[in-house]
Amino acid sequence: MERDEIMDRVCDVVSAVLGVNVGDITPQSRFVEDLGAESIQSIELVAGFEEEFEIEMDEEAALQVKSVDDAVDFIADVITEQQDE
């Protein structure tokens, strides 16, 4: 899967969970500081990413991800790992 596609889908999930306009989300956007995510929403984001990409993420590791760009990298790594299994 191409990185651009992952980015678009991550932005769609972030928009849906946090109620933020997709146009306001940049790769540098930080979930808490810039997009206003609260702790429960962070868990909802992880669940949303898992559903969107049909992957299973380590929740503790996933909750350490702070920005949209970091989330794209994290998800790309998980997709690669799970394809290799």
ROSE-4610 file (N, C-alpha, C; in Angstrom, 1 decimal, always signed):
// ROSE-4610
residu = [M/M/M/E/E/E/R/R/R/D/D/D/E/E/E/I/I/I/M/M/M/D/D/D/R/R/R/V/V/V/C/C/C/D/D/D/V/V/V/V/V/V/S/S/S/A/A/A/V/V/V/L/L/L/G/G/G/V/V/V/N/N/N/V/V/V/G/G/G/D/D/D/I/I/I/T/T/T/P/P/P/Q/Q/Q/S/S/S/R/R/R/F/F/F/V/V/V/E/E/E/D/D/D/L/L/L/G/G/G/A/A/A/E/E/E/S/S/S/I/I/I/Q/Q/Q/S/S/S/I/I/I/E/E/E/L/L/L/V/V/V/A/A/A/G/G/G/F/F/F/E/E/E/E/E/E/E/E/E/F/F/F/E/E/E/I/I/I/E/E/E/M/M/M/D/D/D/E/E/E/E/E/E/A/A/A/A/A/A/L/L/L/Q/Q/Q/V/V/V/K/K/K/S/S/S/V/V/V/D/D/D/D/D/D/A/A/A/V/V/V/D/D/D/F/F/F/I/I/I/A/A/A/D/D/D/V/V/V/I/I/I/T/T/T/E/E/E/Q/Q/Q/Q/Q/Q/D/D/D/E/E/E]
num = [1/1/1/2/2/2/3/3/3/4/4/4/5/5/5/6/6/6/7/7/7/8/8/8/9/9/9/10/10/10/11/11/11/12/12/12/13/13/13/14/14/14/15/15/15/16/16/16/17/17/17/18/18/18/19/19/19/20/20/20/21/21/21/22/22/22/23/23/23/24/24/24/25/25/25/26/26/26/27/27/27/28/28/28/29/29/29/30/30/30/31/31/31/32/32/32/33/33/33/34/34/34/35/35/35/36/36/36/37/37/37/38/38/38/39/39/39/40/40/40/41/41/41/42/42/42/43/43/43/44/44/44/45/45/45/46/46/46/47/47/47/48/48/48/49/49/49/50/50/50/51/51/51/52/52/52/53/53/53/54/54/54/55/55/55/56/56/56/57/57/57/58/58/58/59/59/59/60/60/60/61/61/61/62/62/62/63/63/63/64/64/64/65/65/65/66/66/66/67/67/67/68/68/68/69/69/69/70/70/70/71/71/71/72/72/72/73/73/73/74/74/74/75/75/75/76/76/76/77/77/77/78/78/78/79/79/79/80/80/80/81/81/81/82/82/82/83/83/83/84/84/84/85/85/85]
x = [+0.8/+0.0/+0.9/+0.5/+1.3/+1.2/+2.2/+2.2/+1.1/+0.9/-0.1/-1.5/-1.8/-3.1/-3.2/-2.2/-2.3/-2.6/-1.9/-2.1/-3.5/-4.1/-5.5/-6.4/-6.2/-7.1/-6.9/-5.7/-5.5/-6.2/-6.1/-6.8/-8.3/-8.8/-10.3/-10.7/-9.9/-10.3/-10.2/-9.1/-8.9/-10.0/-10.4/-11.6/-12.8/-13.1/-14.4/-14.4/-13.2/-13.2/-13.1/-12.4/-12.2/-13.1/-13.8/-14.7/-14.0/-12.8/-12.0/-12.1/-12.1/-12.2/-10.9/-11.1/-9.9/-8.9/-9.4/-8.5/-7.6/-8.0/-7.3/-6.2/-6.1/-5.2/-4.0/-2.8/-1.5/-0.7/+0.3/+1.2/+1.8/+2.0/+2.7/+1.7/+0.4/-0.6/-0.4/-0.4/-0.3/-1.7/-2.0/-3.3/-3.9/-3.1/-3.6/-3.4/-2.2/-1.9/-2.6/-2.6/-3.2/-4.6/-5.0/-6.3/-7.3/-6.8/-7.7/-8.1/-7.4/-7.8/-7.7/-8.7/-8.7/-8.3/-8.0/-7.5/-8.4/-9.7/-10.7/-10.7/-10.5/-10.5/-9.2/-8.1/-6.9/-7.1/-7.9/-8.2/-9.2/-10.1/-11.0/-10.2/-9.2/-8.4/-7.7/-7.1/-6.4/-7.4/-8.6/-9.7/-10.1/-10.2/-10.5/-9.5/-8.2/-7.1/-7.1/-7.3/-7.3/-8.5/-9.6/-10.8/-10.5/-10.1/-9.8/-8.8/-7.7/-6.7/-6.7/-7.7/-7.8/-6.5/-6.0/-4.7/-5.0/-4.0/-4.1/-2.8/-3.0/-1.9/-1.7/-0.4/-0.1/-0.6/-1.6/-2.3/-1.3/-0.5/+0.4/+1.4/+1.9/+2.8/+2.0/+0.8/+0.0/-0.3/-0.6/-0.9/+0.3/+1.5/+2.7/+2.9/+2.1/+2.2/+1.5/+2.3/+1.8/+1.3/+1.7/+1.3/+0.8/+0.2/-0.4/+0.7/+1.8/+2.9/+3.4/+3.6/+4.0/+3.0/+1.8/+0.7/+0.8/+1.1/+1.2/+2.4/+3.5/+4.7/+4.4/+3.8/+3.5/+2.6/+1.5/+0.6/+1.2/+2.1/+2.8/+3.7/+4.3/+5.2/+4.3/+3.2/+2.3/+1.8/+1.4/+0.9/+2.0/+3.2/+4.3/+4.6/+4.6/+4.8/+3.7/+2.5/+1.4/+1.2/+1.7/+1.7/+2.8/+3.9/+4.9/+4.6/+3.6/+3.3/+2.7]
y = [-1.2/+0.0/+1.2/+2.2/+3.4/+4.3/+5.0/+5.9/+7.0/+7.5/+8.6/+8.0/+6.8/+6.2/+6.0/+5.6/+5.4/+6.8/+7.8/+9.2/+9.6/+9.4/+9.8/+9.1/+7.8/+7.0/+7.4/+7.6/+8.1/+9.4/+10.3/+11.6/+11.5/+10.5/+10.3/+9.8/+8.8/+8.3/+9.4/+10.2/+11.3/+12.3/+12.6/+13.5/+13.0/+11.7/+11.1/+11.0/+10.6/+10.4/+11.7/+12.7/+13.9/+15.0/+14.8/+15.8/+17.0/+16.8/+17.9/+17.8/+18.9/+19.0/+18.4/+17.5/+16.8/+17.9/+19.0/+20.0/+20.7/+20.5/+21.1/+20.1/+18.9/+17.9/+17.9/+18.1/+18.0/+16.8/+16.4/+15.4/+15.8/+17.1/+17.5/+17.7/+17.6/+17.7/+16.7/+17.3/+16.4/+16.1/+14.9/+14.5/+15.3/+15.4/+16.1/+17.6/+18.1/+19.5/+20.3/+19.7/+20.5/+20.1/+18.9/+18.4/+18.2/+18.4/+18.4/+17.0/+15.9/+14.6/+14.5/+13.8/+13.5/+12.1/+11.6/+10.2/+9.2/+9.3/+8.3/+8.3/+9.5/+9.6/+9.0/+9.0/+8.3/+6.8/+6.2/+4.8/+4.6/+5.5/+5.4/+5.5/+6.3/+6.5/+5.1/+4.5/+3.2/+2.2/+2.1/+1.2/+1.5/+2.8/+3.3/+2.9/+3.0/+2.6/+1.1/+0.4/-1.1/-1.5/-0.9/-1.3/-0.8/+0.4/+0.9/+0.1/-0.3/-1.0/-2.5/-3.0/-4.5/-5.0/-4.3/-4.7/-4.8/-5.3/-5.4/-4.7/-3.6/-2.9/-3.1/-3.0/-3.0/-1.7/-1.8/-0.6/+0.3/-0.2/+0.7/+1.4/+0.7/+1.3/+2.3/+2.0/+2.9/+4.2/+4.1/+5.3/+6.2/+5.7/+6.6/+7.5/+7.1/+7.9/+9.3/+10.3/+11.7/+12.5/+12.1/+13.0/+12.1/+12.8/+12.1/+11.4/+12.1/+11.5/+10.2/+10.3/+9.2/+8.0/+8.3/+7.3/+6.6/+7.4/+6.8/+5.8/+6.2/+5.4/+4.1/+4.3/+3.2/+2.2/+2.7/+1.8/+1.1/+1.8/+1.2/+0.0/+0.2/-0.8/-2.0/-1.8/-2.9/-3.7/-2.9/-3.6/-4.5/-4.0/-4.8/-6.0/-5.8/-7.0/-8.0/-7.6/-8.6/-9.2/-8.6/-9.2/-10.3/-10.1/-11.1/-12.4/-12.3/-13.5/-14.6]
z = [+0.0/+0.0/+0.0/-0.8/-1.0/+0.3/+0.6/+1.8/+1.7/+0.4/+0.2/+0.5/+0.2/+0.4/+2.0/+2.6/+4.1/+4.7/+4.3/+4.8/+4.6/+3.4/+3.1/+4.1/+4.3/+5.1/+6.6/+7.0/+8.4/+8.6/+7.7/+7.8/+7.9/+7.1/+7.1/+8.5/+9.1/+10.4/+11.5/+11.4/+12.4/+12.3/+11.1/+10.9/+11.5/+11.3/+11.8/+13.3/+13.9/+15.3/+16.1/+15.6/+16.3/+15.9/+14.8/+14.3/+13.7/+13.1/+12.6/+11.1/+10.4/+9.0/+8.4/+7.4/+6.8/+6.3/+5.8/+5.3/+6.3/+7.6/+8.7/+9.3/+8.7/+9.2/+8.3/+8.9/+8.1/+8.6/+7.9/+8.4/+9.8/+10.0/+11.2/+12.4/+12.1/+13.2/+14.3/+15.5/+16.7/+17.2/+17.6/+17.9/+19.1/+20.2/+21.4/+21.2/+21.0/+21.0/+19.9/+18.7/+17.5/+17.2/+17.4/+17.0/+18.1/+19.4/+20.5/+21.0/+20.7/+21.1/+22.6/+23.2/+24.6/+24.7/+26.0/+26.1/+25.6/+25.8/+25.3/+23.7/+23.2/+21.7/+21.1/+21.9/+21.4/+21.3/+22.2/+22.1/+20.9/+20.7/+19.5/+18.2/+18.2/+17.0/+16.7/+17.7/+17.5/+17.0/+17.6/+17.1/+15.6/+15.3/+14.0/+13.0/+13.3/+12.4/+12.2/+13.3/+13.2/+12.2/+12.4/+11.5/+10.1/+9.9/+8.5/+7.7/+8.4/+7.7/+7.9/+8.7/+9.0/+9.5/+10.6/+11.2/+12.7/+13.4/+14.9/+15.4/+16.2/+16.7/+18.1/+18.6/+20.0/+20.6/+21.4/+21.9/+22.6/+23.5/+24.2/+23.3/+22.3/+21.3/+20.5/+20.1/+19.3/+20.0/+21.3/+22.1/+22.3/+22.0/+22.1/+20.8/+19.8/+18.5/+18.7/+18.4/+18.7/+17.5/+16.3/+15.2/+14.0/+13.1/+11.9/+11.1/+10.9/+10.2/+10.9/+12.2/+13.0/+12.9/+12.8/+12.7/+11.4/+10.3/+9.0/+9.0/+9.6/+9.6/+10.4/+11.6/+12.5/+11.8/+11.1/+10.4/+9.3/+8.5/+7.4/+7.9/+9.0/+9.6/+10.0/+10.6/+11.1/+9.9/+8.8/+7.6/+7.0/+7.0/+6.4/+7.3/+8.6/+9.5/+9.3/+9.3/+9.2/+7.9/+6.8/+5.5/+5.4/+6.2/+6.2/+7.0/+7.8/+8.7/+7.9]
